[in-house]
């Protein structure tokens, strides 16, 4: 076999990465016969909908989108922003849904809504989005209706076709929206829905969002050749310490009419975190529930409502001395009981409650967090769930009885398992990958985990032709005695045994984890390329990062940019003690929070870090949004010292090394204003820096030419300033 080809810059920017043309959005058909998924026949980012007949093994295309489907160039601004919220890169068919009752398929495409009445049926246009995009289209539970938001209002149309009916009013032209999640809900609370069908398909709960009191933040498209329409965007962006959107929860009949407003309490400054209807089955009364999170995000209330009157019943309250990590572990059972997730022990676990909110008992326990409920077989009394188990680097599917008997793993292979359980609770699909294994998709027995069918195996020729050694996982102790996980990408053998010029690839922020037993670690093509150029590349999950429990996360409370920097310094010192890192040639790079960390490390640890490339860095936390920033930092009003010490601009006078700043000018998440404010501070402090801006890019560059140029500049920067002693 010929030796692998060296990596090129083009390999870094090619999507999908080697082995990552993997079926996505995997679902069982309601009758259990088909496994459907989105996949690309051509190996690129353009996906179609396919189905595998689980009886015969036959695979067939179900939907190939007309005109190629969605691309970055043919969708509306509203859809573009939703793609940004979802971090979505794929094109073509990007989402679909089954109707549980009649085997219909719903396919949103380029702002329009299409329906297909069976696997072999014809795709037909249900609602055109030519006048305004149709957003968040969803079937009613009986499959006979489709609801969607359009031009700030909520609509319903028969799934068989017909004239859409507007069911809400008063938002359009008033600066409000009905049926859409506000920015903070989408970006920071992981709630992308703004309406919810009742189980009997007769009613819709919806969020009315009022942002008229939030000042407009204008983003100008400075790189456009023409000015005028489309050359600017106006966003209602709630900065930390300033007013949030005002949200009401209403219930309206499917046919329209006056809504009934749910009683969310007297407080007018809260987050509508979650909404769910209780099942309309024996033991349940079909009530509506909502989770109300207070502004300081240390108290979460679960409320139940009579949808006919709006009267609320308080079911339970969670409080935290750290912060509330929102979850999707509220699972109503048909007999009226419900499952609930809580971090009251320091790790997210499942609890069983009576319908009136009385605790029955704790189900799961251990120094590991439950992450999702994959399914509940109420007849058998079994709960299937995923967890960071048995180590924080893995994700497995486990099962436990509702009585709380012994937990059992159904996916014992180390790595990351993404699962879907069929409605009959007999099988599950498993997308499994690890540092040494590209993703495979297999069908398993839910009884014992045995493999029933192999759906997808990687066929990417690049897996054989490119050198992609898996990174080495290491553990170390920081100065406080906490165990940290790291990953090493070593240079090839011809560079010797070290010490090497070293690059730290950092994120460092909460709600994220960079060192994981998954294939995406191995196909971090930038890290692999830099390692082949002779750099030792290192990743370290500092305190504050996810999946390690509240105590580990809470080290950064009200003090961002301090403990994280210390941990990254401890990581470099550990590398130097192993003879791996050359302590006088250490660089760092990262994006978003990682960009913030890059500049913080160059300033607050200037004796350790000498060269940095910072992408889209937050420079001052008062310039970021309420939902994220206040969870960890409080407000600028009640934590002024934390905001001052946590600002990059406070420390720029300590900068000694080389700094390259990169930012997209139409970034609506971390505004270009952050880099502009940082530049002002650098200028005042008379500190040199380099700058690379992308006038037409948002938070992460998408255009192939821009991404290629970004990688060239980043790699050249480290070669120029760090590779040689």
C-alpha positions, 0 to 999 in steps of 0.5 A: 500500500502506498504511503498516505498523502500529506494533508493540504490546506484544501483538506482542512476546508473540505466538508464533510470531513473524512468518514463524516458523510453519515446518515443524519436525522435518523427516524423510524417510520410510524409503522416501524417498517422503514428507517429514514435518514438524510444522506448525500449520494455524492459525498458532499453537503447536499442531502436527500431523504432516503429510506431503508426497508427493514424487512428486505434491506432495500434502500431507496430515495424518497425525496430529491429536492426540486432545483437542488433544495436549499443552499446558502445563496437561495434562502431567505434572511430568516432561514439563514439566521435559523441555520446559524442558530442550528449551526447547520451546514448541510444543503438540499433537504435539511429536515423532514418529519413523519406524521405518526397517524397516517404515514405522511411526510413533511418536507420544508424546502427554501421557505415553502412547505411540501408534503408527501403522502407515502414513501412512494408518493409524489412530493407536492407543494402545500404552501408557497413561501414566495411572499414570505418564508414559512417557518417551523412547519409541523404536523398536528398529532393526527396528521391532518393539519400543518401549522407554521409561522409566516410574517410574524403570525401563526397559520394552519392548513389542511395536510391534503391541501387548501387555503391556509388560515391565520389563527393568531393576530396582532403581531404583524406590523406591531414589532411582535411575533406569534408562534416563533421563539425569540433570539435568546430562546433559540441561541441560549435556551435550546428552545427553537419552537414557538408553538405546540399542538395539543394532543387532540389536534384542536388547539395550539399553544403559542408564544407571543414575543414583544421586543419593541422595547429592545433597541435596534442593533444594526449590522451593515453589509459593508462588503456589498457592491450596492447600498440600499435594500439588503445592505443592512440588518436590524436586530433586537439584541438584548445585551447583558443587563438590559431588558429581555423580550416580553413573552406570553403563552397563549392557547388558541383554537385551530380555527382561530379566535381569541386566545386564552393567556396562561398565568405565568405569574406576576414576574415580568422578567423571566424566560419561557424555557420549555412548553409541553402538553400532557398526553390526553390519555387515561390518567392525564387531563390533557393540560398544558405545562411550561417551565419558567426560568427566572432572570438570574437562572437559579430557579426553575418552576414547572407549571401546569395550566388549564388551557380553557382558563389559563389557571396555573398549578405549581408542580415543582421548583428546582433551585441551584446555588450555581445555575440551572442547566436546562434539560429535555428530561421532562417526560409525562407518562400516560398514567399521570406520573412524570419523569424529571431531570435534576442536578440536585446531587451535583449531576443531572439524574432522573426522578419519578414524580406523581402527577401532583408534583410529589416526588416518588423516588430517584431513578438514576444515580452516580458521578455522571450526567443523564443527557436525554430520554431515548424512550419509555416502555410504560408497559414493561416499566423501562426507561431508556436514556443516554448518559456521559457514561462510563467516563465523561468522554463517552455517550452510551444508551442505558436502561433502568426500570421505573422501580429504580433497579440496576442500570444496564448499558445497551451500548458497551462499546467505548465512544459516542452513541447516537440512538433512536428508539422505535415506537414499539420499543423493540429496536434502536438505531445506533450511530456509533463512532470513536477516536479510532472508528468512523461513524457507522449506523446499525440496527439493534435489538432493544432487549439485549443490544444485539446487532440486527442490521448494518445500515451504513459503513464508511466508504470514504477513500480519504480514510485510506489515503490521508494520514489521520492518526487518532489523538492521544487522550491524557489526564493531568491534575491542575493546581487545585487538584482537579483532574483534567482531560486533554488530547495530544496530536503529535508531529510525525516521527521524523520531527523527533521526540520533542520538545516541539513548538506547541499549539493549544486549540482552545474553546474553554467555555461552559456548555461545551466539551472538546476532548471526547471519544468521537471521530470528529476529534480524529478528523479535526483537519486543522489540528492534523495539518498543523501536527504534520507541519511539526507542531504539537497540538493540544486540547484541554477541557478546563474547569467550567466545561460540560459533562463533569458535574456542577462542582466542576462547572461552577469554578467560573461563576461570576469570574470568566477568563480567570480559572480557565486561563490558569488551567490552560497554563497548567496544561502547558506546564504539564506538557513541558514537564513531559518533554513535549512542549518547548516552553518558549514556543507556545501558541494558542488558537480558538473561535468565539469563547475560544477566541476570547480565551486566546486573547486572555491567555496572551494577556493574563498568561503572557509568560506562557503563551507567545502567539495567538490567533483569535476568531470572533472573540468576545472582548467585553461581556457587557456586549454579549447577550443576556441569556448566556452571559448572565447565567455565568456572570450575573449582570454588569450591575450586580457584578461590576468587578467580574465584568471588569476583570473578565473583559479582554480590554482590561488586560491588553496592556500585558500583551507581549506576543503576536496576535492575529484577530479574525472576525466576520463583519456581519456576525449577528452572534458575537458582533464585530463590535467586540473586535472593534472595541478590542482594537480601540483598547490595543491602540490606546495601549500601543500594542501591535496586532494583525487583523483579518476581516471577512465583510460578508461572513457571519459567526463562522465563515461559510464561503469556500474561498474565505475558509481556505484563506482563513486557514492559510493565514492561520497556518502561515502565522504560526509558521512565521512566528512560532515554528523556528526558535 
